[in-house]
Amino acid sequence: MKTAYVFPGQGAQYVGMAKEIYDRKEEVRQLFEQANEILGFRITDIMFSGTEEELKQTKVTQPSIFLHSTALALYGVEDFHPDMVAGHSLGEFSALVANRCLSFEEGLRLVAQRATAMQKACEMQESTMAVVLGLPDEKVTEICMEITEKVLPANFNCPGQVAISGSRQGIEEAAVRMKEAGAKRVLPLKVSGAFHSRFMEPARAELAEAVDRATLQVPICPIYQNYTARPTTDTGEIRKNLKAQLTAPVLWTQSVQAMVADGADHFVELGPGSVLQGLISKIAPDVKSSSIFK
């Protein structure tokens, strides 16, 4: 029996997130005050009592989710001994703190730099995303390849749910093609840019320098990274995959399938919401899944 701990990405945030564990645990209060100091602004004020608009800013959203998830991993689970970990997009950084590859401070600095770099990349060139429901992964990929505008699969979330990234014109054309091919729905996403695509190349280059400077320790358990969907404890490979992640698709379906194949029979989501728990139930309906967010 093996337990896999998984960590959510951008979009899981909500006003009031992490307030309960902050109030309950002195260690978490100290951790969050340290985060306020590192970031240079009181992110906790926005997390606990800000507006949804304030929380939606990329520079706030990503560190907020990271803080919530890592607080739960470090202080919210009794006898925390993961057999394997994975994170969806941003969640990969939380997973690397949870398996002791990154220190909390190092992870937070990388997440803050990642958020800033992604926001700048979004402002350089207009782009967007949509989620395609009800088509096989292969068909979504095939249609994207046929479109001359830059449109690419970005997140393989679960069977029948693939997010695509591209220019606005490209996404509009892809939506028509996907529906003609039998997609149940194609829903535009409220995001500031085309994440996990070539549109994030400026951010990838900027983040790569920060990742190269970061200190990575040999983790206590394997991480299944978005770029490969394969387990690794090799710090060189982890570093390479972190740098590739911003411009490559998130192989979430494949990661969960690989963890199940390697013996995972219980998935625990740590962080705001239970989005990943829902995806896992569709990818591997026979395994147990649960979530901890308080």
Secondary structure as GFF3:
##gff-version 3
##sequence-region A 1 294
A	DSSP	beta_strand	2	7	.	.	.	ID=ss1
A	DSSP	alpha_helix	19	24	.	.	.	ID=ss2
A	DSSP	alpha_helix	26	39	.	.	.	ID=ss3
A	DSSP	alpha_helix	43	49	.	.	.	ID=ss4
A	DSSP	alpha_helix	52	56	.	.	.	ID=ss5
A	DSSP	alpha_helix	58	71	.	.	.	ID=ss6
A	DSSP	pi_helix	72	76	.	.	.	ID=ss7
A	DSSP	beta_strand	84	87	.	.	.	ID=ss8
A	DSSP	alpha_helix	91	98	.	.	.	ID=ss9
A	DSSP	alpha_helix	104	124	.	.	.	ID=ss10
A	DSSP	beta_strand	128	133	.	.	.	ID=ss11
A	DSSP	alpha_helix	137	146	.	.	.	ID=ss12
A	DSSP	beta_strand	151	158	.	.	.	ID=ss13
A	DSSP	beta_strand	161	166	.	.	.	ID=ss14
A	DSSP	alpha_helix	168	180	.	.	.	ID=ss15
A	DSSP	beta_strand	185	188	.	.	.	ID=ss16
A	DSSP	three_ten_helix	198	200	.	.	.	ID=ss17
A	DSSP	alpha_helix	201	213	.	.	.	ID=ss18
A	DSSP	beta_strand	223	224	.	.	.	ID=ss19
A	DSSP	beta_strand	231	232	.	.	.	ID=ss20
A	DSSP	alpha_helix	235	244	.	.	.	ID=ss21
A	DSSP	three_ten_helix	245	247	.	.	.	ID=ss22
A	DSSP	alpha_helix	252	261	.	.	.	ID=ss23
A	DSSP	beta_strand	264	270	.	.	.	ID=ss24
A	DSSP	alpha_helix	275	283	.	.	.	ID=ss25
A	DSSP	beta_strand	288	292	.	.	.	ID=ss26
###
